[in-house]
Amino acid sequence: MSYVRLQKLRAVDDPVAPPGDPAGYPYGQKPDRVESLPVDYTLEGWLVCPPVVGGRVAVIRLVRNGLRRPGIFWSTCVTKVGRGCFHTLNSVYRIEKAAPFERN
């Protein structure tokens, strides 16, 4: 497994689940309707499932936006893989290897 930094850059042109309204999005809860997180973010962790067209990216998340926030990240279906980036049904991401997060 590789330790990676994954950054959501933007929504794709025609997302299956468009970004929600930041003012009314239920952060930390599952939304009632089909919508994606309305903000861009960066996360770090251990890459379990790398980007492959038709698959989903999985990361054992240790850090989100510079703060320790353990959890599991699952993308929607990957539609395109490029050099250092990938597209899903909803978003465009940059992915790069990183040094494991350490904070005293």
Residue frames as qw, qx, qy, qz and C-alpha x, y, z in Angstrom:
[[0.000, 0.890, 0.457, 0.000, 0.00, 0.00, 0.00],
 [0.395, 0.311, -0.008, 0.864, 1.14, 3.52, -0.75],
 [0.131, -0.657, -0.427, 0.607, 0.56, 6.59, 1.38],
 [0.284, 0.445, 0.479, 0.701, -1.07, 9.22, -0.84],
 [0.090, 0.419, 0.254, -0.867, -2.42, 12.76, -0.91],
 [0.182, 0.488, 0.763, 0.384, -5.68, 13.07, -2.82],
 [0.038, 0.346, 0.160, -0.924, -7.10, 16.48, -3.72],
 [0.346, 0.663, 0.663, 0.035, -10.59, 17.08, -5.09],
 [0.271, -0.066, 0.244, 0.929, -10.10, 19.76, -7.75],
 [0.390, 0.157, -0.080, -0.904, -13.62, 20.30, -9.05],
 [0.713, 0.283, 0.554, -0.325, -16.84, 18.65, -10.20],
 [0.365, 0.085, 0.736, 0.564, -16.86, 17.01, -13.64],
 [0.152, -0.010, -0.318, -0.936, -18.85, 18.77, -16.37],
 [0.655, -0.209, -0.347, -0.637, -21.96, 16.58, -16.00],
 [0.039, -0.252, 0.873, -0.415, -21.88, 14.95, -12.53],
 [0.425, -0.340, -0.817, -0.191, -24.30, 12.20, -11.56],
 [0.441, -0.725, -0.469, 0.246, -24.53, 13.80, -8.12],
 [0.256, 0.730, -0.028, 0.633, -23.92, 17.56, -8.47],
 [0.309, 0.038, -0.556, 0.771, -22.35, 19.38, -5.50],
 [0.238, -0.722, -0.645, 0.078, -24.91, 20.40, -2.90],
 [0.034, -0.866, -0.041, -0.497, -25.61, 23.90, -1.65],
 [0.442, 0.215, -0.597, 0.635, -22.92, 24.73, 0.96],
 [0.294, -0.334, 0.276, -0.852, -25.45, 26.60, 3.13],
 [0.797, -0.169, 0.111, -0.569, -27.82, 23.65, 3.48],
 [0.689, 0.266, -0.674, -0.011, -25.54, 20.61, 3.11],
 [0.801, -0.555, 0.035, -0.219, -25.78, 18.20, 6.09],
 [0.323, 0.636, -0.659, 0.239, -22.03, 17.98, 6.86],
 [0.135, -0.309, 0.861, -0.381, -21.15, 14.78, 8.74],
 [0.615, 0.220, 0.635, -0.413, -24.45, 13.14, 7.77],
 [0.312, 0.195, 0.796, 0.480, -25.79, 11.42, 4.69],
 [0.245, 0.152, -0.096, -0.953, -27.78, 13.91, 2.56],
 [0.591, 0.327, 0.590, -0.443, -31.47, 13.21, 1.94],
 [0.701, 0.678, 0.059, -0.214, -31.02, 13.72, -1.80],
 [0.861, 0.129, 0.189, 0.454, -28.33, 12.68, -4.28],
 [0.186, 0.954, -0.146, 0.182, -25.60, 15.31, -4.06],
 [0.790, 0.100, -0.313, 0.517, -21.88, 15.34, -3.50],
 [0.482, -0.592, -0.221, 0.607, -19.87, 17.27, -0.94],
 [0.309, 0.913, 0.239, 0.122, -20.06, 20.94, -2.01],
 [0.175, -0.917, 0.336, 0.130, -16.45, 21.83, -1.19],
 [0.712, 0.489, -0.473, 0.173, -13.05, 20.89, -2.53],
 [0.700, -0.651, 0.274, -0.107, -10.84, 19.05, -0.05],
 [0.428, 0.550, -0.709, 0.106, -7.53, 17.30, 0.43],
 [0.869, -0.412, 0.175, -0.212, -7.08, 14.01, 2.21],
 [0.241, 0.584, -0.772, 0.067, -4.15, 11.77, 3.06],
 [0.793, -0.251, 0.457, -0.315, -3.98, 8.10, 3.87],
 [0.363, -0.252, 0.867, 0.231, -3.22, 4.59, 2.69],
 [0.556, 0.326, -0.379, -0.664, -4.35, 3.78, -0.84],
 [0.614, -0.032, 0.762, -0.201, -6.24, 0.48, -0.75],
 [0.625, 0.494, 0.584, 0.156, -7.81, 0.53, -4.24],
 [0.231, -0.343, 0.287, 0.864, -5.95, 2.62, -6.85],
 [0.495, 0.553, 0.064, -0.667, -7.74, 4.44, -9.68],
 [0.223, -0.001, 0.884, 0.412, -8.77, 2.01, -12.43],
 [0.425, 0.031, -0.298, -0.854, -11.49, 2.79, -14.97],
 [0.678, -0.220, -0.589, -0.381, -14.67, 1.06, -13.85],
 [0.589, -0.252, -0.653, 0.404, -13.46, 0.69, -10.25],
 [0.319, -0.910, -0.129, -0.231, -13.69, 2.84, -7.15],
 [0.371, 0.493, -0.512, 0.598, -10.77, 4.44, -5.31],
 [0.712, -0.644, -0.276, -0.054, -10.49, 3.56, -1.63],
 [0.315, 0.525, -0.465, 0.640, -8.24, 5.30, 0.89],
 [0.598, -0.550, -0.503, 0.296, -7.89, 4.59, 4.60],
 [0.108, 0.804, 0.014, 0.585, -8.04, 8.27, 5.47],
 [0.588, -0.322, -0.440, 0.598, -5.93, 9.64, 8.30],
 [0.164, -0.397, -0.091, 0.898, -6.02, 13.36, 7.47],
 [0.256, 0.710, 0.568, 0.329, -8.60, 15.66, 5.85],
 [0.097, 0.897, 0.088, 0.422, -7.76, 19.31, 5.15],
 [0.267, 0.578, -0.505, 0.583, -4.68, 19.14, 7.39],
 [0.515, -0.427, 0.451, -0.591, -6.52, 17.77, 10.45],
 [0.006, 0.117, -0.992, 0.056, -6.43, 14.24, 11.78],
 [0.685, 0.123, 0.145, -0.703, -9.81, 12.77, 10.67],
 [0.179, -0.163, 0.960, 0.138, -9.61, 8.97, 10.46],
 [0.692, 0.363, 0.339, -0.524, -12.11, 7.25, 8.22],
 [0.550, 0.122, 0.733, 0.382, -12.60, 5.51, 4.88],
 [0.309, 0.562, -0.166, -0.749, -12.83, 7.40, 1.59],
 [0.534, 0.267, 0.768, 0.231, -14.64, 5.73, -1.31],
 [0.136, 0.297, -0.314, -0.891, -14.96, 7.49, -4.65],
 [0.773, 0.414, 0.242, -0.417, -17.73, 6.96, -7.13],
 [0.874, 0.243, 0.351, 0.233, -16.91, 4.93, -10.25],
 [0.282, -0.566, 0.389, 0.670, -13.68, 6.02, -11.99],
 [0.666, 0.675, 0.282, -0.145, -14.28, 7.11, -15.59],
 [0.585, 0.741, -0.184, 0.272, -10.82, 8.32, -16.64],
 [0.737, -0.555, 0.094, 0.374, -7.26, 7.94, -15.37],
 [0.469, 0.832, -0.147, 0.258, -4.48, 10.34, -16.32],
 [0.619, 0.224, -0.433, 0.616, -0.98, 11.11, -15.16],
 [0.190, -0.006, -0.516, 0.835, -1.37, 12.08, -11.50],
 [0.419, 0.072, 0.199, -0.883, -5.14, 12.53, -11.75],
 [0.014, 0.247, 0.951, 0.187, -8.41, 10.69, -12.22],
 [0.423, -0.125, -0.117, -0.890, -12.06, 11.50, -12.93],
 [0.155, 0.213, 0.929, -0.260, -15.07, 9.87, -11.31],
 [0.044, 0.622, 0.725, 0.292, -18.78, 10.13, -12.05],
 [0.202, -0.912, -0.349, 0.068, -18.81, 13.33, -9.95],
 [0.292, -0.915, 0.175, 0.218, -15.35, 14.81, -9.46],
 [0.681, 0.590, -0.305, 0.307, -11.82, 15.38, -10.72],
 [0.715, -0.680, 0.122, 0.111, -8.99, 14.45, -8.34],
 [0.373, 0.711, -0.567, 0.185, -5.23, 14.87, -8.21],
 [0.922, -0.384, 0.041, 0.001, -3.36, 11.99, -6.59],
 [0.409, 0.696, -0.520, 0.280, 0.28, 11.83, -5.52],
 [0.779, -0.197, -0.493, 0.335, 2.48, 9.80, -3.22],
 [0.191, -0.831, 0.172, -0.494, 3.19, 11.55, 0.06],
 [0.269, 0.242, -0.782, 0.508, 5.10, 11.04, 3.29],
 [0.442, -0.527, -0.726, 0.016, 2.93, 9.61, 6.06],
 [0.220, -0.787, -0.044, -0.575, 1.34, 12.32, 8.22],
 [0.626, -0.243, -0.544, 0.504, 3.08, 12.88, 11.52],
 [0.147, -0.767, 0.015, -0.625, 2.26, 15.47, 14.14],
 [0.339, 0.102, -0.716, 0.602, 3.79, 15.78, 17.60]]
